Amino acid sequence: MSTVDNAKFPPGEWIGYSLDLTTLSSPQMDEVQAAVIRNIRLIDLDNSTTTEVPVNGTKYQVPNNIDLETTVENAQTSLVTYPTGSDAAQNLQADSTLAETLLPLSSVLSTTRWIRDLFVEDHQYALFGHTRGQYLAQLGDFIEQVNEGAIKTKVAALPPFDSNIKESVSKWRELFRTMGSHIITGTTYGARFQLMVSAANSKQPFTSHFPDDVTAAYHGLLTAGKYDPKLLGQRQFKKFLNERQQEVNCVGGDSDLAEQLVSKLDDPHIYDKFQSWSQSTDKTSTVISFALMSIWDVMTSSMDSDVSGRAVDVQKAFQWILEHPQEHWTKGSFKVTSDWGEIILRTPGSFFIRPENSPVLPGDLNVQFESTKIFFGKEHSGGLPPHPTVTIDFIIRNDGSPVDIGMCHGSDGTLPLNGSCEVIICDKSYKNDGKGDEMVYFEKCPVDPLVHDET
């Protein structure tokens, strides 16, 4: 059995640091980890004394103010579907046990921006989570280790929060960007697989077939390998595959298998790979969830009135900023050279907006403009070429994260069998000039880095 230096005690890399929940917009653990603010440690580890604790064959020197639990429930799996976005958000906020299986943050779901932004009312959702926990580390008595000096320095120079003064709002946003809004007080280590799937709930046949379509789309990955293969050839199922939105994340376990689970979800043998990955998770663990505490709750406990006296102001600023997030509006255009064409947004939390001055407006030339889809023309209309190029302008509204898109077109264009379509986002071109009726996907397309100014 080896001994690992306390500086490399894995939870020590996270506990005491912070996250800014006014800007965090993704439920994926790798993106949550990347968002941790490390320029200030707001709660220090107490290394005055340490306790040697063995975990999976390795001895760790655990700081005095860390409680380590090595009897964490090993495996939890959940699959739930919801008919609307509000149903999904409300149920996750009400059921902490379910939320901890599906999401990487605990105790703060009601104040987490993405719990609302990700769930859209006119979409239905399937949420799948599989976690295998190994150990949990949690701060015990930490009051004496709070870095009050850093907090005091940050808040002392700030004016009282006033949402009517733009400069005041900007300064408080900057506070949360640099200091965070919530402190990491605990970590769970193990492995986690997350998948969120959504589709419009406003039209048939998606609504009635949604649960079965989801299980078939991932070849039984979510249902212990069981699904109805007859669905795979149905027209409505193929349309579901094109129009669904999905977010997938896999951390811990064998890295090669984890990568395959993320990149090859359409593999007919995906469930076998999932089982192999799950069996590998006992050997390789990583952080899979954070427990958080708000900075104002920590400030309230301070004996320094300059710190405790600003707690209410910090909370007030956080709540207002959370309700008034900064958005990114990215201009783009969809060019179709065929009798029909379609573009879809596949990233949850991203939506199409119709520009006021667009060459083609909804209702003109059979254009359907929806929140996650733009459709031109009439599929399989039988119209003969040549088909001129039609340009449809759009705006993508989201939090500034890259987006995944898909697009397809009819068979004929200016000539028979040369139909095509093109999307331009941030001056970058994405083209589909392949066979008609086949959806082509592009991932992580950059959006406008500048925040949209509504003034």
TORKOL-4160 file (C-alpha; in steps of 0.2 Angstrom, whole numbers, padded with zeros to 4 digits, m for minus):
455
<pt num="1" X="0000" Y="0000" Z="0000"/>
<pt num="2" X="0007" Y="0017" Z="m0005"/>
<pt num="3" X="0007" Y="0033" Z="0004"/>
<pt num="4" X="0002" Y="0049" Z="m0005"/>
<pt num="5" X="0008" Y="0066" Z="0001"/>
<pt num="6" X="m0006" Y="0077" Z="0008"/>
<pt num="7" X="m0004" Y="0090" Z="m0006"/>
<pt num="8" X="m0010" Y="0077" Z="m0018"/>
<pt num="9" X="m0025" Y="0072" Z="m0008"/>
<pt num="10" X="m0038" Y="0073" Z="m0022"/>
<pt num="11" X="m0052" Y="0082" Z="m0013"/>
<pt num="12" X="m0039" Y="0095" Z="m0008"/>
<pt num="13" X="m0038" Y="0101" Z="m0026"/>
<pt num="14" X="m0056" Y="0107" Z="m0025"/>
<pt num="15" X="m0062" Y="0110" Z="m0007"/>
<pt num="16" X="m0062" Y="0128" Z="m0002"/>
<pt num="17" X="m0062" Y="0135" Z="m0019"/>
<pt num="18" X="m0077" Y="0142" Z="m0027"/>
<pt num="19" X="m0089" Y="0143" Z="m0042"/>
<pt num="20" X="m0099" Y="0157" Z="m0050"/>
<pt num="21" X="m0117" Y="0151" Z="m0051"/>
<pt num="22" X="m0122" Y="0167" Z="m0060"/>
<pt num="23" X="m0113" Y="0162" Z="m0076"/>
<pt num="24" X="m0112" Y="0143" Z="m0074"/>
<pt num="25" X="m0123" Y="0136" Z="m0088"/>
<pt num="26" X="m0119" Y="0117" Z="m0090"/>
<pt num="27" X="m0123" Y="0102" Z="m0080"/>
<pt num="28" X="m0108" Y="0092" Z="m0087"/>
<pt num="29" X="m0095" Y="0088" Z="m0074"/>
<pt num="30" X="m0080" Y="0092" Z="m0085"/>
<pt num="31" X="m0086" Y="0110" Z="m0088"/>
<pt num="32" X="m0091" Y="0112" Z="m0070"/>
<pt num="33" X="m0073" Y="0108" Z="m0065"/>
<pt num="34" X="m0066" Y="0120" Z="m0078"/>
<pt num="35" X="m0076" Y="0134" Z="m0071"/>
<pt num="36" X="m0069" Y="0132" Z="m0053"/>
<pt num="37" X="m0061" Y="0149" Z="m0048"/>
<pt num="38" X="m0043" Y="0146" Z="m0041"/>
<pt num="39" X="m0036" Y="0163" Z="m0039"/>
<pt num="40" X="m0042" Y="0163" Z="m0021"/>
<pt num="41" X="m0045" Y="0149" Z="m0009"/>
<pt num="42" X="m0059" Y="0155" Z="0002"/>
<pt num="43" X="m0058" Y="0141" Z="0015"/>
<pt num="44" X="m0041" Y="0134" Z="0019"/>
<pt num="45" X="m0037" Y="0116" Z="0024"/>
<pt num="46" X="m0032" Y="0113" Z="0042"/>
<pt num="47" X="m0015" Y="0104" Z="0040"/>
<pt num="48" X="m0010" Y="0107" Z="0059"/>
<pt num="49" X="m0014" Y="0088" Z="0061"/>
<pt num="50" X="m0018" Y="0075" Z="0048"/>
<pt num="51" X="m0026" Y="0058" Z="0049"/>
<pt num="52" X="m0020" Y="0043" Z="0038"/>
<pt num="53" X="m0034" Y="0035" Z="0029"/>
<pt num="54" X="m0033" Y="0021" Z="0017"/>
<pt num="55" X="m0044" Y="0022" Z="0001"/>
<pt num="56" X="m0043" Y="0009" Z="m0012"/>
<pt num="57" X="m0026" Y="0003" Z="m0008"/>
<pt num="58" X="m0019" Y="0021" Z="m0006"/>
<pt num="59" X="m0015" Y="0030" Z="0011"/>
<pt num="60" X="m0020" Y="0048" Z="0011"/>
<pt num="61" X="m0015" Y="0061" Z="0024"/>
<pt num="62" X="m0032" Y="0069" Z="0027"/>
<pt num="63" X="m0033" Y="0087" Z="0034"/>
<pt num="64" X="m0040" Y="0090" Z="0051"/>
<pt num="65" X="m0055" Y="0099" Z="0045"/>
<pt num="66" X="m0060" Y="0086" Z="0032"/>
<pt num="67" X="m0072" Y="0071" Z="0036"/>
<pt num="68" X="m0069" Y="0057" Z="0024"/>
<pt num="69" X="m0082" Y="0043" Z="0021"/>
<pt num="70" X="m0077" Y="0028" Z="0012"/>
<pt num="71" X="m0093" Y="0018" Z="0013"/>
<pt num="72" X="m0102" Y="0028" Z="m0001"/>
<pt num="73" X="m0117" Y="0019" Z="m0009"/>
<pt num="74" X="m0108" Y="0011" Z="m0024"/>
<pt num="75" X="m0120" Y="0012" Z="m0039"/>
<pt num="76" X="m0135" Y="0022" Z="m0043"/>
<pt num="77" X="m0145" Y="0023" Z="m0059"/>
<pt num="78" X="m0160" Y="0034" Z="m0064"/>
<pt num="79" X="m0170" Y="0036" Z="m0080"/>
<pt num="80" X="m0184" Y="0048" Z="m0079"/>
<pt num="81" X="m0194" Y="0057" Z="m0093"/>
<pt num="82" X="m0204" Y="0073" Z="m0091"/>
<pt num="83" X="m0218" Y="0080" Z="m0103"/>
<pt num="84" X="m0212" Y="0098" Z="m0101"/>
<pt num="85" X="m0197" Y="0108" Z="m0096"/>
<pt num="86" X="m0206" Y="0115" Z="m0080"/>
<pt num="87" X="m0210" Y="0097" Z="m0074"/>
<pt num="88" X="m0191" Y="0093" Z="m0076"/>
<pt num="89" X="m0185" Y="0108" Z="m0066"/>
<pt num="90" X="m0198" Y="0106" Z="m0053"/>
<pt num="91" X="m0195" Y="0088" Z="m0050"/>
<pt num="92" X="m0176" Y="0090" Z="m0049"/>
<pt num="93" X="m0178" Y="0104" Z="m0037"/>
<pt num="94" X="m0190" Y="0094" Z="m0026"/>
<pt num="95" X="m0180" Y="0077" Z="m0026"/>
<pt num="96" X="m0163" Y="0079" Z="m0020"/>
<pt num="97" X="m0158" Y="0061" Z="m0021"/>
<pt num="98" X="m0164" Y="0060" Z="m0039"/>
<pt num="99" X="m0155" Y="0076" Z="m0043"/>
<pt num="100" X="m0138" Y="0070" Z="m0036"/>
<pt num="101" X="m0139" Y="0055" Z="m0047"/>
<pt num="102" X="m0142" Y="0065" Z="m0062"/>
<pt num="103" X="m0132" Y="0081" Z="m0059"/>
<pt num="104" X="m0115" Y="0086" Z="m0052"/>
<pt num="105" X="m0120" Y="0099" Z="m0039"/>
<pt num="106" X="m0130" Y="0097" Z="m0023"/>
<pt num="107" X="m0139" Y="0108" Z="m0011"/>
<pt num="108" X="m0140" Y="0123" Z="m0023"/>
<pt num="109" X="m0152" Y="0117" Z="m0037"/>
<pt num="110" X="m0165" Y="0131" Z="m0033"/>
<pt num="111" X="m0151" Y="0144" Z="m0036"/>
<pt num="112" X="m0142" Y="0136" Z="m0051"/>
<pt num="113" X="m0145" Y="0146" Z="m0067"/>
<pt num="114" X="m0144" Y="0131" Z="m0078"/>
<pt num="115" X="m0158" Y="0121" Z="m0069"/>
<pt num="116" X="m0170" Y="0134" Z="m0077"/>
<pt num="117" X="m0161" Y="0138" Z="m0093"/>
<pt num="118" X="m0159" Y="0120" Z="m0099"/>
<pt num="119" X="m0177" Y="0115" Z="m0097"/>
<pt num="120" X="m0188" Y="0124" Z="m0110"/>
<pt num="121" X="m0207" Y="0123" Z="m0108"/>
<pt num="122" X="m0211" Y="0117" Z="m0125"/>
<pt num="123" X="m0199" Y="0102" Z="m0125"/>
<pt num="124" X="m0200" Y="0085" Z="m0117"/>
<pt num="125" X="m0185" Y="0077" Z="m0108"/>
<pt num="126" X="m0177" Y="0061" Z="m0104"/>
<pt num="127" X="m0163" Y="0061" Z="m0091"/>
<pt num="128" X="m0152" Y="0047" Z="m0087"/>
<pt num="129" X="m0138" Y="0046" Z="m0074"/>
<pt num="130" X="m0127" Y="0032" Z="m0068"/>
<pt num="131" X="m0115" Y="0035" Z="m0054"/>
<pt num="132" X="m0103" Y="0024" Z="m0045"/>
<pt num="133" X="m0097" Y="0032" Z="m0029"/>
<pt num="134" X="m0081" Y="0027" Z="m0020"/>
<pt num="135" X="m0078" Y="0040" Z="m0006"/>
<pt num="136" X="m0084" Y="0057" Z="0000"/>
<pt num="137" X="m0074" Y="0071" Z="0007"/>
<pt num="138" X="m0083" Y="0085" Z="0017"/>
<pt num="139" X="m0078" Y="0100" Z="0027"/>
<pt num="140" X="m0081" Y="0098" Z="0045"/>
<pt num="141" X="m0078" Y="0113" Z="0057"/>
<pt num="142" X="m0071" Y="0126" Z="0046"/>
<pt num="143" X="m0075" Y="0143" Z="0053"/>
<pt num="144" X="m0057" Y="0147" Z="0059"/>
<pt num="145" X="m0051" Y="0142" Z="0041"/>
<pt num="146" X="m0062" Y="0155" Z="0032"/>
<pt num="147" X="m0051" Y="0167" Z="0022"/>
<pt num="148" X="m0060" Y="0182" Z="0029"/>
<pt num="149" X="m0046" Y="0194" Z="0024"/>
<pt num="150" X="m0049" Y="0190" Z="0005"/>
<pt num="151" X="m0068" Y="0191" Z="0006"/>
<pt num="152" X="m0067" Y="0208" Z="0016"/>
<pt num="153" X="m0055" Y="0215" Z="0003"/>
<pt num="154" X="m0066" Y="0210" Z="m0011"/>
<pt num="155" X="m0082" Y="0217" Z="m0004"/>
<pt num="156" X="m0076" Y="0232" Z="0006"/>
<pt num="157" X="m0073" Y="0243" Z="m0010"/>
<pt num="158" X="m0090" Y="0239" Z="m0017"/>
<pt num="159" X="m0105" Y="0251" Z="m0016"/>
<pt num="160" X="m0122" Y="0244" Z="m0010"/>
<pt num="161" X="m0130" Y="0234" Z="m0024"/>
<pt num="162" X="m0142" Y="0244" Z="m0035"/>
<pt num="163" X="m0149" Y="0236" Z="m0050"/>
<pt num="164" X="m0154" Y="0253" Z="m0057"/>
<pt num="165" X="m0136" Y="0258" Z="m0059"/>
<pt num="166" X="m0127" Y="0250" Z="m0073"/>
<pt num="167" X="m0110" Y="0253" Z="m0065"/>
<pt num="168" X="m0115" Y="0245" Z="m0049"/>
<pt num="169" X="m0122" Y="0229" Z="m0058"/>
<pt num="170" X="m0106" Y="0228" Z="m0067"/>
<pt num="171" X="m0095" Y="0229" Z="m0052"/>
<pt num="172" X="m0105" Y="0215" Z="m0043"/>
<pt num="173" X="m0104" Y="0204" Z="m0058"/>
<pt num="174" X="m0086" Y="0206" Z="m0058"/>
<pt num="175" X="m0085" Y="0201" Z="m0039"/>
<pt num="176" X="m0094" Y="0185" Z="m0043"/>
<pt num="177" X="m0083" Y="0182" Z="m0058"/>
<pt num="178" X="m0067" Y="0184" Z="m0048"/>
<pt num="179" X="m0072" Y="0177" Z="m0031"/>
<pt num="180" X="m0087" Y="0166" Z="m0035"/>
<pt num="181" X="m0104" Y="0165" Z="m0027"/>
<pt num="182" X="m0103" Y="0147" Z="m0019"/>
<pt num="183" X="m0089" Y="0138" Z="m0010"/>
<pt num="184" X="m0085" Y="0120" Z="m0013"/>
<pt num="185" X="m0087" Y="0111" Z="0004"/>
<pt num="186" X="m0087" Y="0093" Z="m0001"/>
<pt num="187" X="m0083" Y="0081" Z="m0016"/>
<pt num="188" X="m0088" Y="0064" Z="m0021"/>
<pt num="189" X="m0076" Y="0053" Z="m0030"/>
<pt num="190" X="m0080" Y="0039" Z="m0042"/>
<pt num="191" X="m0087" Y="0038" Z="m0060"/>
<pt num="192" X="m0102" Y="0046" Z="m0068"/>
<pt num="193" X="m0112" Y="0045" Z="m0085"/>
<pt num="194" X="m0125" Y="0058" Z="m0089"/>
<pt num="195" X="m0136" Y="0059" Z="m0104"/>
<pt num="196" X="m0150" Y="0072" Z="m0107"/>
<pt num="197" X="m0161" Y="0071" Z="m0122"/>
<pt num="198" X="m0175" Y="0083" Z="m0127"/>
<pt num="199" X="m0187" Y="0085" Z="m0142"/>
<pt num="200" X="m0202" Y="0097" Z="m0145"/>
<pt num="201" X="m0218" Y="0092" Z="m0136"/>
<pt num="202" X="m0230" Y="0102" Z="m0147"/>
<pt num="203" X="m0232" Y="0090" Z="m0161"/>
<pt num="204" X="m0236" Y="0072" Z="m0164"/>
<pt num="205" X="m0229" Y="0059" Z="m0166"/>
<pt num="206" X="m0215" Y="0065" Z="m0155"/>
<pt num="207" X="m0225" Y="0067" Z="m0139"/>
<pt num="208" X="m0233" Y="0049" Z="m0139"/>
<pt num="209" X="m0217" Y="0040" Z="m0145"/>
<pt num="210" X="m0204" Y="0050" Z="m0135"/>
<pt num="211" X="m0200" Y="0037" Z="m0122"/>
<pt num="212" X="m0199" Y="0023" Z="m0134"/>
<pt num="213" X="m0189" Y="0033" Z="m0147"/>
<pt num="214" X="m0176" Y="0038" Z="m0133"/>
<pt num="215" X="m0173" Y="0020" Z="m0128"/>
<pt num="216" X="m0171" Y="0014" Z="m0147"/>
<pt num="217" X="m0160" Y="0029" Z="m0152"/>
<pt num="218" X="m0147" Y="0023" Z="m0139"/>
<pt num="219" X="m0150" Y="0004" Z="m0143"/>
<pt num="220" X="m0155" Y="0000" Z="m0125"/>
<pt num="221" X="m0141" Y="0010" Z="m0116"/>
<pt num="222" X="m0154" Y="0017" Z="m0104"/>
<pt num="223" X="m0164" Y="0002" Z="m0102"/>
<pt num="224" X="m0152" Y="m0012" Z="m0098"/>
<pt num="225" X="m0150" Y="m0017" Z="m0117"/>
<pt num="226" X="m0169" Y="m0018" Z="m0120"/>
<pt num="227" X="m0178" Y="m0008" Z="m0134"/>
<pt num="228" X="m0190" Y="m0011" Z="m0149"/>
<pt num="229" X="m0179" Y="m0013" Z="m0165"/>
<pt num="230" X="m0194" Y="m0011" Z="m0176"/>
<pt num="231" X="m0194" Y="0007" Z="m0172"/>
<pt num="232" X="m0177" Y="0010" Z="m0181"/>
<pt num="233" X="m0185" Y="0009" Z="m0198"/>
<pt num="234" X="m0200" Y="0021" Z="m0194"/>
<pt num="235" X="m0201" Y="0038" Z="m0202"/>
<pt num="236" X="m0206" Y="0047" Z="m0186"/>
<pt num="237" X="m0191" Y="0039" Z="m0177"/>
<pt num="238" X="m0179" Y="0045" Z="m0191"/>
<pt num="239" X="m0186" Y="0063" Z="m0189"/>
<pt num="240" X="m0184" Y="0061" Z="m0170"/>
<pt num="241" X="m0166" Y="0057" Z="m0173"/>
<pt num="242" X="m0163" Y="0072" Z="m0183"/>
<pt num="243" X="m0172" Y="0085" Z="m0172"/>
<pt num="244" X="m0168" Y="0078" Z="m0154"/>
<pt num="245" X="m0156" Y="0088" Z="m0143"/>
<pt num="246" X="m0143" Y="0079" Z="m0132"/>
<pt num="247" X="m0130" Y="0082" Z="m0120"/>
<pt num="248" X="m0118" Y="0068" Z="m0114"/>
<pt num="249" X="m0104" Y="0067" Z="m0102"/>
<pt num="250" X="m0094" Y="0053" Z="m0095"/>
<pt num="251" X="m0080" Y="0055" Z="m0081"/>
<pt num="252" X="m0070" Y="0041" Z="m0072"/>
<pt num="253" X="m0067" Y="0023" Z="m0077"/>
<pt num="254" X="m0057" Y="0018" Z="m0092"/>
<pt num="255" X="m0054" Y="0034" Z="m0102"/>
<pt num="256" X="m0055" Y="0025" Z="m0119"/>
<pt num="257" X="m0071" Y="0017" Z="m0115"/>
<pt num="258" X="m0078" Y="0034" Z="m0108"/>
<pt num="259" X="m0073" Y="0043" Z="m0124"/>
<pt num="260" X="m0082" Y="0030" Z="m0134"/>
<pt num="261" X="m0098" Y="0032" Z="m0124"/>
<pt num="262" X="m0098" Y="0050" Z="m0128"/>
<pt num="263" X="m0093" Y="0050" Z="m0146"/>
<pt num="264" X="m0101" Y="0034" Z="m0152"/>
<pt num="265" X="m0118" Y="0034" Z="m0144"/>
<pt num="266" X="m0126" Y="0028" Z="m0160"/>
<pt num="267" X="m0116" Y="0012" Z="m0160"/>
<pt num="268" X="m0127" Y="m0003" Z="m0160"/>
<pt num="269" X="m0116" Y="m0011" Z="m0147"/>
<pt num="270" X="m0116" Y="0004" Z="m0135"/>
<pt num="271" X="m0124" Y="m0005" Z="m0121"/>
<pt num="272" X="m0110" Y="m0018" Z="m0121"/>
<pt num="273" X="m0097" Y="m0004" Z="m0120"/>
<pt num="274" X="m0107" Y="0004" Z="m0106"/>
<pt num="275" X="m0106" Y="m0012" Z="m0096"/>
<pt num="276" X="m0087" Y="m0013" Z="m0099"/>
<pt num="277" X="m0085" Y="0005" Z="m0094"/>
<pt num="278" X="m0095" Y="0003" Z="m0078"/>
<pt num="279" X="m0085" Y="m0012" Z="m0073"/>
<pt num="280" X="m0069" Y="m0002" Z="m0075"/>
<pt num="281" X="m0074" Y="0012" Z="m0063"/>
<pt num="282" X="m0068" Y="0003" Z="m0047"/>
<pt num="283" X="m0050" Y="0005" Z="m0054"/>
<pt num="284" X="m0051" Y="0023" Z="m0059"/>
<pt num="285" X="m0060" Y="0037" Z="m0050"/>
<pt num="286" X="m0062" Y="0055" Z="m0052"/>
<pt num="287" X="m0072" Y="0069" Z="m0044"/>
<pt num="288" X="m0091" Y="0067" Z="m0049"/>
<pt num="289" X="m0100" Y="0080" Z="m0039"/>
<pt num="290" X="m0098" Y="0095" Z="m0028"/>
<pt num="291" X="m0107" Y="0100" Z="m0012"/>
<pt num="292" X="m0108" Y="0119" Z="m0011"/>
<pt num="293" X="m0112" Y="0133" Z="0002"/>
<pt num="294" X="m0116" Y="0151" Z="m0003"/>
<pt num="295" X="m0103" Y="0164" Z="0001"/>
<pt num="296" X="m0116" Y="0175" Z="0011"/>
<pt num="297" X="m0120" Y="0160" Z="0022"/>
<pt num="298" X="m0101" Y="0159" Z="0026"/>
<pt num="299" X="m0100" Y="0178" Z="0029"/>
<pt num="300" X="m0115" Y="0178" Z="0041"/>
<pt num="301" X="m0105" Y="0167" Z="0053"/>
<pt num="302" X="m0090" Y="0180" Z="0054"/>
<pt num="303" X="m0087" Y="0189" Z="0070"/>
<pt num="304" X="m0080" Y="0203" Z="0059"/>
<pt num="305" X="m0095" Y="0215" Z="0056"/>
<pt num="306" X="m0086" Y="0222" Z="0040"/>
<pt num="307" X="m0089" Y="0204" Z="0033"/>
<pt num="308" X="m0105" Y="0199" Z="0041"/>
<pt num="309" X="m0113" Y="0216" Z="0038"/>
<pt num="310" X="m0111" Y="0214" Z="0019"/>
<pt num="311" X="m0119" Y="0196" Z="0018"/>
<pt num="312" X="m0136" Y="0203" Z="0014"/>
<pt num="313" X="m0129" Y="0214" Z="0000"/>
<pt num="314" X="m0120" Y="0199" Z="m0008"/>
<pt num="315" X="m0135" Y="0188" Z="m0007"/>
<pt num="316" X="m0146" Y="0202" Z="m0015"/>
<pt num="317" X="m0134" Y="0205" Z="m0029"/>
<pt num="318" X="m0133" Y="0187" Z="m0033"/>
<pt num="319" X="m0151" Y="0184" Z="m0034"/>
<pt num="320" X="m0154" Y="0199" Z="m0045"/>
<pt num="321" X="m0140" Y="0194" Z="m0057"/>
<pt num="322" X="m0146" Y="0176" Z="m0057"/>
<pt num="323" X="m0163" Y="0182" Z="m0063"/>
<pt num="324" X="m0155" Y="0194" Z="m0076"/>
<pt num="325" X="m0141" Y="0183" Z="m0085"/>
<pt num="326" X="m0130" Y="0190" Z="m0099"/>
<pt num="327" X="m0134" Y="0183" Z="m0116"/>
<pt num="328" X="m0124" Y="0181" Z="m0132"/>
<pt num="329" X="m0133" Y="0185" Z="m0148"/>
<pt num="330" X="m0124" Y="0177" Z="m0163"/>
<pt num="331" X="m0129" Y="0182" Z="m0181"/>
<pt num="332" X="m0130" Y="0169" Z="m0194"/>
<pt num="333" X="m0137" Y="0164" Z="m0211"/>
<pt num="334" X="m0144" Y="0148" Z="m0218"/>
<pt num="335" X="m0142" Y="0146" Z="m0237"/>
<pt num="336" X="m0152" Y="0133" Z="m0246"/>
<pt num="337" X="m0150" Y="0128" Z="m0264"/>
<pt num="338" X="m0164" Y="0115" Z="m0266"/>
<pt num="339" X="m0182" Y="0114" Z="m0265"/>
<pt num="340" X="m0181" Y="0112" Z="m0246"/>
<pt num="341" X="m0168" Y="0113" Z="m0232"/>
<pt num="342" X="m0167" Y="0112" Z="m0213"/>
<pt num="343" X="m0156" Y="0117" Z="m0199"/>
<pt num="344" X="m0158" Y="0112" Z="m0181"/>
<pt num="345" X="m0149" Y="0117" Z="m0165"/>
<pt num="346" X="m0144" Y="0102" Z="m0155"/>
<pt num="347" X="m0137" Y="0111" Z="m0139"/>
<pt num="348" X="m0149" Y="0113" Z="m0125"/>
<pt num="349" X="m0151" Y="0131" Z="m0119"/>
<pt num="350" X="m0148" Y="0138" Z="m0137"/>
<pt num="351" X="m0162" Y="0145" Z="m0147"/>
<pt num="352" X="m0165" Y="0153" Z="m0164"/>
<pt num="353" X="m0172" Y="0171" Z="m0164"/>
<pt num="354" X="m0179" Y="0179" Z="m0180"/>
<pt num="355" X="m0170" Y="0195" Z="m0185"/>
<pt num="356" X="m0180" Y="0211" Z="m0188"/>
<pt num="357" X="m0172" Y="0214" Z="m0205"/>
<pt num="358" X="m0171" Y="0197" Z="m0214"/>
<pt num="359" X="m0171" Y="0193" Z="m0232"/>
<pt num="360" X="m0184" Y="0180" Z="m0229"/>
<pt num="361" X="m0197" Y="0181" Z="m0216"/>
<pt num="362" X="m0208" Y="0167" Z="m0209"/>
<pt num="363" X="m0223" Y="0164" Z="m0220"/>
<pt num="364" X="m0212" Y="0169" Z="m0236"/>
<pt num="365" X="m0207" Y="0155" Z="m0247"/>
<pt num="366" X="m0213" Y="0142" Z="m0235"/>
<pt num="367" X="m0201" Y="0146" Z="m0221"/>
<pt num="368" X="m0205" Y="0139" Z="m0203"/>
<pt num="369" X="m0195" Y="0147" Z="m0190"/>
<pt num="370" X="m0195" Y="0138" Z="m0173"/>
<pt num="371" X="m0185" Y="0140" Z="m0157"/>
<pt num="372" X="m0173" Y="0126" Z="m0162"/>
<pt num="373" X="m0177" Y="0123" Z="m0180"/>
<pt num="374" X="m0178" Y="0133" Z="m0196"/>
<pt num="375" X="m0186" Y="0124" Z="m0211"/>
<pt num="376" X="m0188" Y="0130" Z="m0229"/>
<pt num="377" X="m0198" Y="0124" Z="m0243"/>
<pt num="378" X="m0208" Y="0108" Z="m0244"/>
<pt num="379" X="m0199" Y="0091" Z="m0241"/>
<pt num="380" X="m0201" Y="0079" Z="m0256"/>
<pt num="381" X="m0211" Y="0092" Z="m0266"/>
<pt num="382" X="m0206" Y="0085" Z="m0282"/>
<pt num="383" X="m0202" Y="0102" Z="m0289"/>
<pt num="384" X="m0190" Y="0102" Z="m0304"/>
<pt num="385" X="m0173" Y="0111" Z="m0304"/>
<pt num="386" X="m0166" Y="0123" Z="m0306"/>
<pt num="387" X="m0169" Y="0129" Z="m0288"/>
<pt num="388" X="m0161" Y="0146" Z="m0284"/>
<pt num="389" X="m0152" Y="0149" Z="m0267"/>
<pt num="390" X="m0163" Y="0156" Z="m0253"/>
<pt num="391" X="m0154" Y="0165" Z="m0238"/>
<pt num="392" X="m0163" Y="0165" Z="m0221"/>
<pt num="393" X="m0155" Y="0176" Z="m0208"/>
<pt num="394" X="m0156" Y="0171" Z="m0190"/>
<pt num="395" X="m0149" Y="0174" Z="m0172"/>
<pt num="396" X="m0143" Y="0161" Z="m0160"/>
<pt num="397" X="m0147" Y="0166" Z="m0142"/>
<pt num="398" X="m0137" Y="0157" Z="m0128"/>
<pt num="399" X="m0125" Y="0159" Z="m0114"/>
<pt num="400" X="m0109" Y="0160" Z="m0126"/>
<pt num="401" X="m0105" Y="0142" Z="m0126"/>
<pt num="402" X="m0101" Y="0133" Z="m0143"/>
<pt num="403" X="m0116" Y="0125" Z="m0151"/>
<pt num="404" X="m0120" Y="0109" Z="m0161"/>
<pt num="405" X="m0130" Y="0110" Z="m0177"/>
<pt num="406" X="m0137" Y="0099" Z="m0190"/>
<pt num="407" X="m0143" Y="0102" Z="m0207"/>
<pt num="408" X="m0150" Y="0094" Z="m0222"/>
<pt num="409" X="m0157" Y="0098" Z="m0240"/>
<pt num="410" X="m0167" Y="0091" Z="m0254"/>
<pt num="411" X="m0159" Y="0081" Z="m0269"/>
<pt num="412" X="m0159" Y="0093" Z="m0283"/>
<pt num="413" X="m0151" Y="0111" Z="m0283"/>
<pt num="414" X="m0147" Y="0121" Z="m0298"/>
<pt num="415" X="m0145" Y="0104" Z="m0307"/>
<pt num="416" X="m0153" Y="0087" Z="m0303"/>
<pt num="417" X="m0144" Y="0079" Z="m0288"/>
<pt num="418" X="m0133" Y="0093" Z="m0283"/>
<pt num="419" X="m0144" Y="0101" Z="m0269"/>
<pt num="420" X="m0134" Y="0109" Z="m0255"/>
<pt num="421" X="m0136" Y="0120" Z="m0240"/>
<pt num="422" X="m0123" Y="0131" Z="m0230"/>
<pt num="423" X="m0123" Y="0139" Z="m0213"/>
<pt num="424" X="m0112" Y="0154" Z="m0209"/>
<pt num="425" X="m0109" Y="0158" Z="m0191"/>
<pt num="426" X="m0096" Y="0171" Z="m0185"/>
<pt num="427" X="m0090" Y="0171" Z="m0203"/>
<pt num="428" X="m0086" Y="0153" Z="m0203"/>
<pt num="429" X="m0095" Y="0142" Z="m0216"/>
<pt num="430" X="m0102" Y="0124" Z="m0213"/>
<pt num="431" X="m0108" Y="0115" Z="m0228"/>
<pt num="432" X="m0118" Y="0100" Z="m0233"/>
<pt num="433" X="m0117" Y="0097" Z="m0251"/>
<pt num="434" X="m0119" Y="0078" Z="m0250"/>
<pt num="435" X="m0133" Y="0067" Z="m0254"/>
<pt num="436" X="m0151" Y="0074" Z="m0252"/>
<pt num="437" X="m0161" Y="0069" Z="m0236"/>
<pt num="438" X="m0145" Y="0066" Z="m0226"/>
<pt num="439" X="m0142" Y="0076" Z="m0210"/>
<pt num="440" X="m0124" Y="0082" Z="m0208"/>
<pt num="441" X="m0119" Y="0087" Z="m0190"/>
<pt num="442" X="m0106" Y="0100" Z="m0184"/>
<pt num="443" X="m0101" Y="0101" Z="m0166"/>
<pt num="444" X="m0094" Y="0115" Z="m0155"/>
<pt num="445" X="m0097" Y="0129" Z="m0167"/>
<pt num="446" X="m0090" Y="0145" Z="m0159"/>
<pt num="447" X="m0103" Y="0159" Z="m0156"/>
<pt num="448" X="m0101" Y="0178" Z="m0154"/>
<pt num="449" X="m0089" Y="0181" Z="m0139"/>
<pt num="450" X="m0097" Y="0198" Z="m0135"/>
<pt num="451" X="m0111" Y="0199" Z="m0122"/>
<pt num="452" X="m0127" Y="0206" Z="m0130"/>
<pt num="453" X="m0131" Y="0224" Z="m0125"/>
<pt num="454" X="m0149" Y="0227" Z="m0123"/>
<pt num="455" X="m0148" Y="0245" Z="m0121"/>
